[in-house]
């Protein structure tokens, strides 16, 4: 099934504009359950109620409020919020280009493909230039009443636009607790390097699947046919405290596996 564009715009770099189409680059495969009445097996509805009395609050009486301190709210109506939305635009404006590894991985949020919308020659020329120079652009655009910042890169000959989180959402590593234990020994560092080198290889997407999702769907399919297979308990691994011991066992297992192969 061919991918369907979810948005159209123009990629703006300086005075140049390149028509593009936006496509989803990932798909949420999470299993979602409906909330049912246990006796009638039909869907139930959720209602807004007063926490003290349990009385239902009608939709016309519901307001949006931002809590500025415990128990104190600033009320905003739909008209006020509508005026605060960014101006609609179809421009994806690139403000500059940076090395491909200049942005921390914490900032990347959701990827999209940008496909050509007419001018294919300039489109693929830009994609090739970004790949060859290992560069990505910083882009800004408005989509569905929300302003976005993103990174414009290239993958397999196509442009990829990834939304970036705001700086206030990203936690810096220096905010983590400082190490208070002993430093790793030279032997532990060398063993860790050896373990990493023994596991070096190519990335294979087929090795990364949602096993839980597969088990749940398989169980649902069998139960729908009147079967209720027994589920084996998930075993937890025994913890070890010595890094030296863990690395030694891992390396020995890898060597044994390679020798058997």
Secondary structure, DSSP 4 states (H G I P E B T S, - for coil): -----SEEEEEEETTEEEEEEEEES----------B-TTT--B-----B-TTT-PBPPGGG--EEEEEETTEEEEE-HHHHHHHSPPP--EEEEEEEEETTSS-GGGEEEEEEEEESS-HHHHHHHHHHHHHHTEEEEEEEEETTEEEEEEEEEETTEEEEEEE--GGGPPPGGGSPPP-SPPPPHHHHHHHHHHHHHT-----GGG---HHHHHHHHHHHHHHTT-----PPPPPPPP---HHHHHHHHHHHHHHHHHH-
